[in-house]
């Protein structure tokens, strides 16, 4: 969905100020669909049309409450206030743990039910439910992360269709629960299909992908979501496929999805996708015709962002003969059947006892920590630089060391409690002194938080790092503040939550006062960023004073503004600073940010290394620079996508300056996508990939650095060395992309990850050396921990098919995460299904072909790790269903 509708940390800039197996499970119950049929039969045409728009109005005479279908749960319930914030989806993928994904999905649906029940109050399911209060969760995103430049790739499970399918099925099963007739929530697999950037032009992009790539890469995860995960909903994408917008493609929706795969749920459009068919694809002349085409193709529910619903013109379409009322009835029956299964019209509710106490409870927090621990990938560890020796003094540097946004990522909830890596390291037992410096900006022209090192509550000896915050329950700062406290940084996510417990989340005012202490002379830029709510008429006013002078007075008129005032600093003298926020709208938080002179920041970072036994550099990206349809255009970034996959220049220069000190350098990459850390691979002592790790991510990183967590994540994407290794971003052909088709040497391969211990493999056994096409294959091997630390190994099985023009180099066909104590061994068994042995021809036909196949079992791909390999000869040919 469009970023201008996103309520996340990567929302538009607020204020910028420069200062110098097919399933029919639920249809077999015989209850929900028949109830829905009867209900729809009593509706007028206008009422039916209203129910197939995402903000469905109440129908009082039928006892139908209002319901907003738009709800998010990518890595926790999003945009609905407090919720457990798990690692971003790409980080969850790095765990390679289906059981974990199932438990995360279950927690998401539990917290969604809790919010649904709280919002309904005594009326429960019979109450109206607004956006982000419902049970129809628009996740998971199972698009293929085919190119690291795609800003939304962080929302996916990576580049491989098999891994994506297995994790997607597990997450869906967790969301929906074990009872198809009474799901706890309904998952929505998106965006169907062949959708993975670029963000620019996505509303009119026509993808002409080959039948082979469509069947071999882009469809398998969706097929698994339907036939195995029994997903209740599918979201159709913005783009066209072979000239037809996918939300109006009957062969795709009514054909492949419903006829071939047996899908029984409802299809929802991505937000404004039907309107896009008129405005950008020019597929039909007006929305009446576009809406008719979408309904006839099988799109049941129309999401219209900002209240713009193409389906509002369906009445005209019926009167013009473009679509029958019967087709509208069919769409209405599907969506009302979903509401019936969720209990909207039932006399009893099996989930009614799930209350607010289940939100971010002790079990959810433990699961968030487990997920963060398992997601961290050790990419390099020269001379066992990690774990850190007890008592080591640290210099902690980098723009991602102390920022909430890189924990929460995009499409997130509000963490009840989150510790940045800097905060977590300060609390970690066994370390020596810690000195901190920010060191650099994220990228040229991209502000970062004003760090605690540049803020003081006052000038006296008792002054603290940070600013003094006075929190008022009035909008005019009248009366005494409810709370006065020191805020280390101004970095707050207050989306639908109060800034202080007990205050009204809808109305408050905050005044921060103190000193801005520049680290050196030069030209500075100060920025106040308010994460704006997209559909509000008014926004939170902001006032900023410097040395008593009002330099920003934004009344919250609704439009973002960039106001530039240069400030040249000759020395390091402090400047009095006052920032005032009046929360009178629905904006989501505030950050005080800056651009500081690069050479000054690097010098400060180098100074922080004095006395340090090791340097921990937190570098990478953030949701401010990679994400959905962002308004950013700076070197290396364009509209949320990337034009360069290398580490941005300011951060690379920072690493070079740190390495020049001669001290051990540990690099922690925090990002939602692969970054070409070529310089760091050559020069750093150790490298961790920590992704956007969620509310417990800081602690998981600290535990990994100090050794109480043995890193066990594996890469769900290929890390290429340069953008020059990649085909054009707009090219959806898979030739040259992902580990399956890339012929070059990657920086780090898909499936890669090191450990503080070592694993060995013995006794690979196959169920047969000759196999008749269409039969499954069993494989087993023994894995042993031959090192000194307990740890998890991710055992991976790859199939190398006979060489052919369209054959992939190899295919992942199984994986299992195994925990082993030192000296312990376990036998791991895989059941390889015919589909996992199959190939796809140029026409898109899938079959198991005759020939000799190599079966490899090890800790990664055959070229990059130790493991065992045997061959199996397949006789005959077996065509497989679509």
C-alpha positions in Angstrom: 0.0 0.0 0.0 1.1 3.5 -0.6 3.5 5.2 1.7 1.3 8.3 1.8 -1.1 6.0 3.7 1.5 4.5 5.9 1.5 5.4 9.6 5.1 4.4 10.3 8.4 5.9 11.1 9.1 6.0 7.3 6.1 8.2 6.7 6.6 11.4 4.9 8.8 14.1 6.3 7.0 16.2 8.8 8.9 19.4 9.4 12.4 20.0 8.3 14.3 23.0 9.6 17.9 23.7 8.6 19.8 25.7 11.2 23.4 26.9 10.4 -3.3 -28.8 -1.9 -6.4 -26.8 -2.7 -8.6 -26.4 0.4 -12.3 -25.9 0.9 -12.1 -26.4 4.7 -14.5 -23.7 5.9 -16.9 -24.2 3.0 -17.4 -27.8 4.3 -18.7 -26.5 7.7 -22.0 -25.6 6.1 -22.6 -22.6 8.4 -20.7 -19.4 7.7 -21.3 -19.3 3.9 -25.0 -20.1 4.2 -25.4 -17.4 6.8 -23.6 -15.0 4.6 -25.8 -16.0 1.6 -28.9 -15.3 3.6 -27.6 -11.9 4.8 -26.6 -10.8 1.4 -29.9 -11.8 0.0 -31.6 -9.2 2.3 -29.3 -6.3 1.2 -30.1 -3.7 -1.3 -27.6 -3.2 -4.2 -26.3 -0.1 -2.5 -25.8 -2.0 0.8 -23.9 -4.7 -1.0 -21.6 -2.2 -2.7 -20.9 -0.6 0.6 -19.9 -3.9 2.2 -17.3 -4.6 -0.5 -15.4 -1.5 0.2 -12.7 -1.6 2.9 -14.5 0.9 5.2 -17.8 -1.1 5.2 -20.7 0.9 6.8 -23.1 -0.5 9.3 -26.5 -1.8 8.1 -28.6 -1.4 11.3 -31.7 -3.1 10.1 -29.7 -6.2 9.4 -27.6 -6.0 12.5 -24.4 -5.6 10.6 -21.9 -3.3 12.4 -19.5 -1.1 10.6 -16.1 -2.7 9.9 -12.8 -1.5 8.5 -11.0 -4.3 6.7 -7.7 -2.5 6.7 -5.4 -3.9 9.4 -1.7 -4.6 9.5 0.4 -7.3 11.1 3.6 -7.7 9.2 5.9 -8.3 12.2 3.4 -7.4 15.0 0.1 -5.6 15.1 0.8 -2.3 13.4 -0.6 1.2 13.7 -2.9 0.4 16.5 -1.0 1.5 19.6 1.1 -0.7 21.9 2.0 -4.1 20.4 4.8 -6.5 20.4 7.3 -5.4 17.8 9.1 -8.4 16.3 12.0 -8.3 13.9 11.1 -7.0 10.5 10.0 -9.8 8.1 13.4 -10.1 6.5 14.9 -10.6 9.9 12.3 -13.3 10.7 13.2 -14.9 7.5 16.9 -15.0 8.6 15.9 -17.3 11.5 15.0 -20.1 9.0 12.6 -21.3 11.7 9.0 -22.2 10.7 8.0 -23.0 14.3 9.1 -19.5 15.3 7.1 -17.9 12.5 4.0 -19.9 13.5 4.3 -18.6 17.1 4.9 -15.1 15.9 1.8 -15.3 13.7 -0.2 -16.6 16.7 1.0 -13.7 18.9 0.0 -11.2 16.2 -3.5 -12.6 16.0 -3.8 -12.8 19.8 -3.0 -9.2 20.1 -5.3 -8.3 17.2 -8.1 -10.1 19.0 -7.3 -8.2 22.2 -7.5 -4.9 20.4 -10.7 -6.0 18.6 -12.3 -7.0 21.9 -11.2 -3.8 23.7 -12.5 -1.6 20.9 -15.8 -3.5 20.9 -16.3 -3.1 24.6 -19.4 -4.6 26.0 -20.9 -4.9 22.5 -18.0 -7.1 21.4 -18.1 -8.2 17.8 -21.4 -6.4 17.4 -19.7 -3.1 17.8 -18.4 -0.9 15.0 -14.6 -1.4 14.4 -12.5 1.3 12.8 -9.2 0.9 10.9 -6.5 -1.1 12.7 -9.1 -2.5 15.2 -10.0 -5.5 13.1 -9.2 -9.1 12.5 -8.4 -9.1 8.7 -4.6 -8.8 8.7 -3.0 -7.7 5.5 0.1 -9.8 5.9 2.3 -11.7 5.1 4.1 -10.1 2.1 5.4 -13.1 0.2 6.6 -11.3 -2.9 10.1 -12.5 -4.0 12.9 -10.1 -3.0 14.4 -10.4 -6.5 16.6 -7.3 -6.3 18.3 -5.7 -3.2 17.4 -2.2 -4.6 13.7 -2.7 -3.8 12.9 -0.6 -0.7 10.0 -2.8 0.4 12.1 -6.0 0.2 12.5 -5.7 4.0 8.8 -6.8 4.2 9.4 -10.1 2.5 10.9 -13.4 3.4 13.7 -13.1 0.9 14.7 -14.2 -2.5 13.8 -17.9 -2.6 10.4 -19.3 -3.4 10.8 -22.4 -1.3 11.9 -20.6 1.9 9.3 -17.9 1.3 6.6 -20.5 0.9 7.5 -22.5 4.0 7.8 -19.4 6.2 4.7 -17.8 4.7 2.6 -21.0 5.4 3.8 -21.1 9.0 3.0 -17.4 9.6 -0.5 -17.8 8.0 -1.2 -20.9 10.1 -0.2 -18.9 13.2 -2.4 -16.0 12.3 -5.5 -18.0 11.5 -5.2 -20.8 14.1 -6.1 -24.5 13.8 -9.9 -24.1 13.4 -10.8 -23.0 9.8 -14.4 -22.5 10.8 -13.5 -20.0 13.6 -10.2 -18.4 12.8 -8.6 -16.1 15.4 -7.9 -13.8 12.5 -7.6 -14.0 8.7 -4.3 -13.6 7.0 -3.8 -11.9 3.6 -1.0 -13.1 1.4 0.2 -10.2 -0.8 0.9 -8.7 -3.4 -0.4 -11.2 -6.0 1.6 -11.3 -8.2 5.0 -10.4 -9.7 5.4 -7.3 -7.6 8.8 -6.2 -6.3 9.5 -2.6 -7.4 10.6 -0.2 -8.4 8.4 2.0 -6.2 8.4 4.8 -8.8 5.8 3.9 -11.4 4.4 0.9 -9.6 0.9 2.1 -10.1 1.2 1.9 -13.9 4.0 -0.7 -14.3 3.2 -3.5 -16.8 5.4 -6.5 -16.2 6.0 -8.8 -19.2 7.6 -11.7 -17.4 8.3 -15.0 -19.1 6.0 -18.0 -18.4 9.0 -19.9 -17.0 9.8 -17.2 -14.4 6.2 -16.7 -13.5 5.8 -20.4 -12.7 9.2 -21.1 -11.3 9.8 -18.1 -9.1 6.8 -15.7 -8.7 3.9 -18.1 -8.1 5.1 -21.0 -5.8 4.9 -19.1 -2.5 1.3 -18.0 -3.3 0.4 -21.5 -4.3 1.7 -22.8 -1.0 -0.2 -20.1 0.9 -3.4 -21.3 -0.6 -3.0 -25.1 -0.9 -1.1 -25.6 2.3 -1.6 -22.5 4.4 -5.4 -22.3 3.6 -5.0 -18.5 3.6 -8.3 -16.7 3.9 -7.5 -13.7 1.7 -5.3 -12.7 -1.1 -4.3 -9.1 -2.0 -3.9 -8.3 -5.7 -1.1 -5.9 -6.7 -0.9 -2.6 -8.3 1.0 -3.7 -11.4 -0.3 -5.1 -14.7 0.9 -8.5 -16.0 1.1 -8.9 -19.7 -1.0 -5.8 -20.3 -3.8 -6.6 -17.8 -3.9 -5.1 -14.3 -3.7 -8.1 -12.0 -6.8 -6.9 -10.0 -8.7 -7.2 -13.3 -7.1 -10.4 -14.6 -9.8 -13.2 -14.6 -7.3 -15.9 -15.7 -5.1 -15.0 -12.7 -7.8 -14.6 -10.0 -10.7 -16.8 -11.1 -8.4 -19.1 -13.1 -5.1 -19.9 -11.4 -6.1 -18.8 -7.9 -9.6 -20.3 -7.6 -9.9 -22.9 -10.4 -6.4 -24.4 -10.2 -5.6 -23.9 -6.5 -9.1 -24.1 -5.1 -8.9 -20.8 -3.2 -12.2 -20.2 -1.3 -11.5 -16.9 0.4 -11.8 -13.3 -0.8 -9.5 -11.1 -2.9 -8.8 -7.6 -1.8 -7.2 -4.9 -3.9 -4.1 -3.1 -2.9 -5.2 0.4 -1.8 -6.4 2.4 -4.9 -5.3 -0.4 -7.3 -8.7 -0.3 -8.9 -8.6 3.4 -9.2 -5.1 3.0 -10.7 -6.6 1.0 -13.5 -8.4 4.1 -14.7 -5.9 6.8 -13.8 -2.5 5.2 -14.6 -3.0 1.9 -16.5 -5.7 3.6 -18.7 -7.3 0.1 -18.8 -10.8 1.5 -18.7 -12.2 5.0 -19.3 -13.7 5.5 -15.8 -14.0 3.9 -12.4 -17.4 2.3 -13.2 -15.8 0.3 -15.9 -12.7 -0.4 -13.9 -14.7 -1.6 -10.9 -16.8 -3.8 -13.1 -13.7 -5.4 -14.7 -12.2 -6.0 -11.2 -15.4 -7.6 -9.8 -15.8 -9.8 -12.9 -12.1 -10.9 -12.6 -12.6 -12.0 -9.0 -11.6 -9.0 -6.9 -14.1 -9.0 -4.1 -13.1 -6.1 -1.8 -11.9 -2.6 -2.8 -9.4 -0.8 -0.6 -9.5 2.9 -1.3 -7.0 5.0 0.5 -8.3 8.3 1.8 -11.9 7.3 1.1 -11.4 7.1 -2.7 -13.3 3.9 -3.6 -13.6 2.9 -7.2 -16.3 0.4 -6.2 -18.5 3.4 -5.2 -19.3 3.5 -8.9 -20.5 -0.1 -9.2 -24.1 1.1 -9.0 -23.5 3.0 -12.2 -21.7 0.0 -13.7 -24.7 -2.2 -13.0 -27.1 0.3 -14.5 -24.9 0.5 -17.6 -24.8 -3.2 -18.0 -21.0 -3.5 -17.4 -21.5 -6.0 -14.6 -24.5 -7.9 -13.2 -25.9 -7.5 -9.7 -25.2 -11.3 -9.4 -21.5 -10.7 -9.7 -21.7 -8.0 -7.0 -23.6 -10.6 -4.9 -20.9 -13.1 -5.3 -18.2 -10.6 -4.0 -20.5 -9.6 -1.1 -21.1 -13.3 -0.2 -17.3 -13.9 0.0 -16.5 -11.0 2.2 -19.6 -11.5 4.5 -18.6 -15.2 4.8 -15.3 -14.1 6.1 -16.9 -11.8 8.7 -19.2 -14.7 9.7 -16.3 -17.0 10.2 -14.6 -14.4 12.4 -17.7 -14.3 14.6 -19.2 -11.0 13.7 -22.7 -12.4 13.7 -22.3 -15.4 16.1 -24.1 -15.6 19.5 -20.9 -16.7 21.2 -17.2 -15.8 20.7 -14.5 -18.4 21.5 -12.0 -15.6 21.7 -13.9 -13.2 23.8 -11.7 -13.6 26.9 -8.6 -12.3 25.1 -8.1 -8.9 26.7 -5.6 -6.1 26.8 -3.4 -8.0 29.3 -2.3 -10.3 26.4 -0.7 -7.4 24.5 3.1 -7.5 24.8 2.9 -9.8 27.8 5.8 -11.7 29.2 5.5 -14.5 26.7 5.3 -12.1 23.7 8.4 -10.3 24.9 10.3 -13.5 25.3 9.3 -14.5 21.8 10.4 -11.2 20.4 13.8 -11.7 22.1 14.1 -15.3 20.8 13.3 -14.1 17.3 15.9 -11.3 17.5 18.5 -13.6 18.7 17.9 -16.2 16.0 17.8 -13.5 13.3 21.4 -12.3 13.7 23.8 -13.5 11.1 27.5 -13.6 11.8 29.2 -12.8 8.4 32.8 -12.5 9.5 34.8 -13.3 12.6 38.6 -13.0 12.0 40.7 -14.5 14.7 37.7 -15.0 16.9 37.2 -11.3 17.5 33.8 -12.2 18.8 32.6 -12.8 21.4 34.1 -9.9 23.3 36.4 -10.7 26.2 35.0 -9.8 29.6 35.8 -6.4 30.8 36.5 -5.0 27.3 36.2 -1.2 27.1 34.1 -0.2 24.1 33.8 2.7 21.7 30.2 2.5 20.4 29.7 4.5 17.2 27.5 4.9 14.2 24.2 6.4 13.2 22.3 3.3 14.0 23.6 2.7 17.5 20.9 4.7 19.3 17.8 5.1 17.1 14.3 3.7 17.7 13.4 3.6 14.0 15.9 0.9 13.1 14.4 -1.3 15.8 10.8 -0.8 14.7 11.2 -0.7 10.9 8.1 0.0 8.8 4.5 -1.3 9.2 5.1 -1.5 13.0 3.3 -1.2 16.3 4.4 1.0 19.2 6.8 -0.9 21.4 6.0 -0.7 25.1 9.6 -0.9 25.9 12.5 -0.9 23.5 16.2 -0.6 24.1 18.6 0.6 21.4 21.9 -1.2 21.0 23.7 1.5 22.9 21.3 1.3 25.8 21.4 -2.5 25.9 25.2 -2.5 25.8 25.3 -0.1 28.8 23.2 -2.6 30.7 25.1 -5.7 29.6 27.0 -7.5 32.3 30.7 -8.0 32.1 31.7 -5.1 29.9 34.1 -2.3 30.8 33.5 1.4 30.1 31.5 2.5 27.1 32.1 5.7 25.2 29.7 6.8 22.5 29.8 9.0 19.4 27.4 9.1 16.5 30.1 9.4 13.9 28.2 10.2 10.7 24.9 10.7 8.9 23.2 7.8 7.3 23.8 9.2 3.8 24.6 12.5 2.2 21.7 14.9 3.0 19.8 12.5 5.3 19.4 13.8 8.9 19.9 11.5 11.9 18.9 12.0 15.5 20.6 14.7 17.5 22.6 12.4 19.8 22.7 12.6 23.5 26.3 13.8 23.3 25.0 17.1 21.8 22.2 17.8 24.3 22.4 19.0 27.9 19.7 19.7 30.3 21.6 22.8 31.6 25.0 24.4 32.1 25.8 23.4 35.7 27.7 20.5 37.0 24.4 18.6 37.7 23.3 18.8 34.1 22.5 15.6 32.3 22.8 14.4 28.7 19.5 15.1 27.0 16.8 17.7 27.3 14.3 18.4 30.1 10.8 17.4 29.1 7.7 18.9 30.7 4.5 17.0 29.8 1.2 18.8 30.1 -2.4 17.5 29.9 -3.5 20.7 28.3 -2.9 22.0 24.8 -1.8 25.5 25.9 0.9 24.5 28.4 -1.3 25.8 31.2 -1.0 24.5 34.8 1.8 22.4 36.2 3.2 19.6 34.0 2.0 16.2 34.8 5.5 14.8 34.5 9.0 16.4 34.2 11.8 14.1 33.1 15.1 14.0 31.2 14.8 12.6 27.7 18.2 11.5 26.4 17.1 12.1 22.8 13.9 13.3 21.2 13.0 10.1 19.4 9.4 9.1 20.2 6.8 6.8 18.6 3.5 7.8 20.2 1.2 6.4 17.6 -2.2 6.1 19.5 -0.4 5.9 22.9 0.1 8.6 25.6 3.6 10.1 26.0 3.4 9.3 29.7 1.2 6.6 31.3 -2.0 7.9 32.5 -2.2 10.9 30.1 -4.8 11.2 27.4 -3.3 9.9 24.1 -5.5 12.2 22.2 -4.4 15.6 23.6 -1.3 16.7 25.4 1.6 19.2 25.0 5.3 18.7 25.6 8.0 21.3 26.0 11.7 20.3 25.9 14.3 22.7 27.1 18.1 22.6 27.4 21.2 23.2 25.5 22.4 22.2 22.0 26.1 21.6 22.3 27.8 21.3 18.8 30.8 19.0 18.7 32.8 21.4 16.6 32.7 24.3 14.2 31.0 24.3 10.8 27.6 24.4 9.2 24.7 22.5 10.8 21.2 21.5 9.9 18.6 20.9 12.6 15.4 19.0 11.7 12.2 18.5 13.6 10.4 15.5 12.0 6.8 14.7 12.8 5.6 11.4 11.5 2.3 12.6 10.0 -1.0 10.7 9.9 -2.0 10.6 6.3 -5.7 11.1 6.5 -6.0 13.8 9.1 -7.3 17.3 8.4 -5.0 18.9 10.9 -1.6 18.1 12.3 0.4 18.7 15.4 1.8 22.2 15.7 5.5 22.6 16.4 7.5 25.5 17.6 11.2 25.7 17.9 13.3 28.3 19.6 17.1 28.8 19.5 18.8 31.2 21.8 15.3 32.6 22.6 14.5 33.3 19.0 11.5 31.6 17.4 12.9 29.9 14.3 10.0 27.6 13.5 6.3 28.1 14.0 4.4 25.5 12.1 0.7 25.5 13.0 0.0 22.0 11.7 -1.9 23.0 8.6 -1.6 19.6 7.1 1.2 19.9 4.6 4.7 19.0 5.2 7.1 21.9 5.1 10.8 22.4 4.6 12.1 25.6 6.2 15.8 26.2 5.9 17.8 28.5 8.2 21.6 28.2 8.1 23.6 28.3 11.3 27.3 28.6 11.2 29.1 27.5 14.3 32.5 28.9 15.1 33.3 26.8 18.1 31.5 24.5 20.6 29.6 27.1 22.6 26.2 25.8 23.7 22.9 27.2 22.3 19.7 27.4 24.3 17.1 25.2 22.7 13.3 24.9 23.3 11.0 22.6 21.4 7.2 22.6 21.8 4.8 20.0 20.5 1.0 20.3 20.8 -0.7 17.0 20.1 -4.1 17.9 18.8 -4.3 15.6 15.8 -3.4 12.0 15.1 0.3 12.4 14.3 2.5 9.7 15.6 5.6 11.0 17.2 8.4 13.4 17.0 12.2 13.3 16.4 14.8 16.0 16.8 17.4 15.5 14.0 20.3 17.1 12.4 23.0 17.1 9.8 26.4 17.9 11.4 29.7 18.5 9.6 31.0 15.1 8.5 34.6 15.8 9.5 33.6 17.0 12.9 31.5 13.8 13.5 34.3 11.5 12.4 36.8 13.3 14.7 34.4 12.9 17.6 34.1 9.2 16.8 37.9 8.7 16.7 38.3 10.5 20.0 35.7 8.1 21.5 38.0 5.2 20.7 40.7 6.4 23.2 41.1 3.7 25.8 38.8 1.3 24.0 39.7 -2.3 23.6 37.3 -2.7 20.6 35.1 -0.5 18.4 31.5 -1.5 17.7 30.2 0.4 14.7 26.5 0.4 14.0 26.0 1.2 10.4 23.5 0.5 7.6 20.2 1.9 6.4 17.0 2.9 8.0 13.2 3.1 7.2 13.8 6.8 6.4 15.8 5.8 3.3 14.4 2.4 2.3 10.7 1.7 2.2 7.4 2.2 0.5 7.2 5.1 -1.9 9.2 7.5 0.1 9.9 11.1 -0.8 13.6 10.9 -0.8 16.1 11.6 -3.6 19.7 11.7 -2.4 22.9 9.9 -3.6 22.2 6.2 -3.5 18.4 6.5 -2.9 15.4 7.2 -5.0 11.8 7.2 -3.7 12.4 4.5 -1.2 14.5 2.3 -3.5 18.2 2.3 -3.8 20.3 3.2 -6.8 23.5 1.8 -5.2 23.8 -1.2 -2.9 27.0 -0.1 -1.2 27.3 1.3 2.3 26.6 5.1 1.9 29.8 7.1 1.6 29.6 9.0 5.0 29.4 5.7 6.8 32.2 4.1 4.8 34.4 7.1 5.5 33.6 6.6 9.2 34.7 3.0 9.1 37.9 3.9 7.4 38.7 6.5 10.1 37.9 4.0 12.8 40.0 1.3 11.3 42.9 3.7 11.0 43.1 3.7 14.9 44.4 0.1 14.7 41.8 -1.1 17.3 39.7 -4.2 16.6 36.7 -3.1 14.6 33.3 -4.9 14.8 30.7 -3.8 12.3 27.0 -4.4 13.0 24.9 -3.9 9.9 21.3 -2.8 10.6 19.2 -2.7 7.4 16.2 -4.3 5.7 18.2 -5.4 2.7 21.6 -6.6 1.5 24.4 -4.0 1.7 27.6 -4.5 -0.2 30.1 -4.3 2.7 33.1 -4.9 0.5 35.4 -2.6 2.4 34.3 -4.0 5.8 34.8 -7.5 4.6 38.4 -6.7 3.7 39.2 -4.6 6.8 36.9 -5.2 9.7 37.6 -7.9 12.3 34.0 -9.1 12.6 30.6 -8.3 10.9 27.1 -9.0 12.1 23.9 -8.5 10.2 21.2 -7.6 12.7 18.4 -6.4 10.3 15.7 -4.2 11.9 15.5 -6.5 15.0 12.4 -5.3 16.8 11.8 -4.2 20.4 14.2 -6.6 21.9 16.8 -6.3 19.2 19.2 -4.1 21.2 19.4 -6.8 23.9 19.9 -9.6 21.3 22.7 -7.7 19.7 24.4 -7.1 23.1 24.0 -10.7 24.0 25.6 -11.8 20.7 28.5 -9.4 21.0 29.2 -10.6 24.6 28.7 -14.3 23.8 25.6 -15.3 25.7 23.8 -15.7 22.4 25.6 -17.7 19.7 24.6 -16.2 16.3 22.6 -18.7 14.2 20.8 -16.7 11.6 21.3 -17.5 7.9 21.0 -15.1 5.0 17.6 -15.2 3.2 19.1 -13.1 0.4 22.3 -12.9 -1.6 24.7 -10.1 -0.8 26.2 -9.0 -4.1 29.5 -7.1 -4.3 28.2 -4.3 -6.5 25.1 -3.0 -8.3 27.1 -3.8 -11.5 26.5 -7.5 -10.7 22.8 -7.0 -11.2 20.5 -6.8 -14.3 18.4 -3.6 -14.7 16.1 -3.1 -11.8 13.0 -2.9 -14.0 13.8 -6.2 -15.6 11.7 -9.0 -14.0 13.5 -11.8 -15.8 15.3 -14.0 -13.3 18.4 -14.5 -15.4 21.4 -13.3 -13.3 19.3 -12.9 -10.1 19.3 -14.7 -6.8 21.4 -17.7 -5.9 19.4 -19.8 -8.3 20.5 -18.0 -11.4 23.4 -15.7 -10.5 26.7 -16.9 -12.1 29.0 -14.6 -10.3 30.7 -14.8 -6.9 28.7 -13.1 -4.2 30.1 -11.2 -1.3 27.9 -13.5 1.0 25.8 -16.2 -0.5 22.1 -17.0 0.3 22.0 -19.4 3.2 25.3 -18.2 4.7 26.0 -17.7 8.3 28.8 -18.4 10.7 28.8 -19.5 14.4 30.9 -19.3 17.5 31.1 -23.1 17.2 31.7 -25.5 14.3 29.5 -28.2 12.8 30.4 -31.4 10.8 28.3 -33.7 8.7 28.4 -37.5 8.4 26.5 -40.4 6.7 24.3 -38.8 4.1 21.7 -41.4 3.1 19.1 -41.3 0.3 16.0 -43.6 0.3 17.0 -44.7 -3.2 19.6 -44.2 -5.9 17.0 -44.4 -8.6 13.6 -42.8 -8.5 10.5 -42.9 -10.7 9.4 -39.4 -11.6 6.5 -38.3 -9.3 7.7 -40.2 -6.2 9.1 -38.4 -3.1 12.7 -38.8 -2.0 13.9 -39.2 1.6 17.3 -37.9 2.7 19.0 -38.0 6.1 22.4 -37.0 7.5 24.0 -36.7 10.9 25.2 -33.3 12.1 27.6 -32.9 15.0 28.7 -29.9 17.0 32.5 -30.2 17.0 33.2 -26.9 18.6 33.3 -25.6 22.1 30.1 -23.6 22.3 26.4 -24.7 22.2 24.7 -23.5 19.1 22.1 -23.8 16.4 22.9 -25.1 13.0 20.5 -24.6 10.1 20.8 -27.8 8.1 20.0 -27.0 4.4 19.2 -29.4 1.5 19.8 -28.3 -2.0 18.9 -30.0 -5.3 21.2 -29.5 -8.3 19.1 -30.5 -11.4 20.5 -31.7 -14.7 21.9 -28.9 -16.7 19.5 -27.1 -19.0 18.9 -23.8 -20.6 16.3 -22.8 -18.0 17.4 -24.9 -15.1 18.5 -23.1 -11.9 22.0 -23.7 -10.6 20.5 -25.3 -7.6 17.3 -25.2 -5.6 16.6 -25.2 -1.8 14.4 -28.2 -1.0 14.6 -28.5 2.7 15.9 -26.9 5.9 15.8 -27.6 9.6 17.1 -25.7 12.6 18.9 -28.0 15.1 20.3 -27.1 18.5 23.4 -29.0 19.6 25.5 -28.9 22.7 29.3 -29.4 22.2 29.9 -32.9 21.1 26.3 -33.6 20.6 25.0 -35.0 17.3 21.5 -35.5 15.7 20.1 -37.3 12.7 18.2 -34.9 10.5 15.7 -36.3 7.9 14.1 -34.6 4.9 11.2 -35.6 2.8 11.7 -34.1 -0.7 8.4 -33.9 -2.6 8.1 -34.2 -6.3 7.4 -30.5 -6.7 10.7 -29.8 -5.0 12.5 -31.9 -7.6 10.6 -30.4 -10.6 11.5 -27.9 -13.2 9.6 -25.5 -15.4 9.9 -25.3 -19.2 9.7 -22.2 -21.4 5.9 -22.4 -21.6 5.5 -22.5 -17.9 4.7 -26.2 -17.6 6.0 -27.9 -14.4 7.3 -31.5 -14.5 9.7 -33.8 -12.9 12.2 -34.7 -15.7 14.5 -37.6 -16.1 18.1 -37.2 -15.3 20.8 -37.3 -12.7 20.2 -34.9 -9.7 22.7 -34.0 -7.0 21.5 -33.9 -3.4 23.6 -31.8 -1.0 23.0 -31.5 2.8 25.1 -29.1 4.8 25.2 -25.7 6.5 24.7 -23.7 3.4 25.1 -24.0 -0.4 27.5 -26.6 -1.8 30.1 -24.0 -2.9 30.3 -22.2 0.4 30.2 -24.7 3.2 31.1 -28.2 4.3 28.5 -30.9 3.7 27.7 -34.1 1.9 26.5 -34.8 -1.6 25.0 -37.8 -3.4 23.3 -38.3 -6.7 19.9 -39.8 -7.5 18.8 -40.8 -11.0 15.2 -40.0 -11.9 13.5 -42.2 -14.5 10.6 -41.1 -16.6 8.7 -37.8 -16.6 5.8 -36.6 -14.5 3.8 -33.5 -15.3 2.6 -31.7 -12.2 -0.5 -29.6 -11.8 -0.4 -25.8 -11.8 
